[in-house]
């Protein structure tokens, strides 16, 4: 099967997780705080150790060098790090349409990271993940947690459009079940017994 496939993934005290997300499909995952939603995404990105198997387009994570897998399966953490002083230093070939879709003019590339609000950092982290990488799968951890309703809509529209146009498998973790209703083609709840579709 094309897309992202998870087989018998074991995290902490959670029953094995099995999930298939085809290209162009958005899967939403809700669950109580601390249950392991972020750990799941980090395991899928091959950042945290785990048991079980993860595949993209039939190829196992083990068949890729770590840096290649992380380009193919892009993770947006709940809090993204910024390692340079200026926004533009994080982008090698900025895509203006991407910045515009997220509500920025291109002068944002000249801004100091220290002047950014948490919401601006969050939107720019989305831009950084998508800009020039074309990941085959996206793992999004609370991608709009710090945003007002207008900017939440911008990010949701961009994610939906990107998934369909780029034929990208997407997993979105969110506490906002209304957001998951808007975004998701398939929705799941994570608890100790694993993933349940709802």
Secondary structure as GFF3:
##gff-version 3
##sequence-region A 1 198
A	DSSP	beta_strand	4	10	.	.	.	ID=ss1
A	DSSP	beta_strand	17	21	.	.	.	ID=ss2
A	DSSP	beta_strand	26	31	.	.	.	ID=ss3
A	DSSP	alpha_helix	37	44	.	.	.	ID=ss4
A	DSSP	beta_strand	51	56	.	.	.	ID=ss5
A	DSSP	beta_strand	59	60	.	.	.	ID=ss6
A	DSSP	three_ten_helix	61	63	.	.	.	ID=ss7
A	DSSP	alpha_helix	66	72	.	.	.	ID=ss8
A	DSSP	beta_strand	73	76	.	.	.	ID=ss9
A	DSSP	three_ten_helix	87	90	.	.	.	ID=ss10
A	DSSP	alpha_helix	96	101	.	.	.	ID=ss11
A	DSSP	three_ten_helix	106	110	.	.	.	ID=ss12
A	DSSP	three_ten_helix	113	115	.	.	.	ID=ss13
A	DSSP	alpha_helix	118	130	.	.	.	ID=ss14
A	DSSP	beta_strand	137	141	.	.	.	ID=ss15
A	DSSP	alpha_helix	149	166	.	.	.	ID=ss16
A	DSSP	beta_strand	169	173	.	.	.	ID=ss17
A	DSSP	alpha_helix	177	183	.	.	.	ID=ss18
A	DSSP	beta_strand	186	191	.	.	.	ID=ss19
A	DSSP	beta_strand	194	197	.	.	.	ID=ss20
###
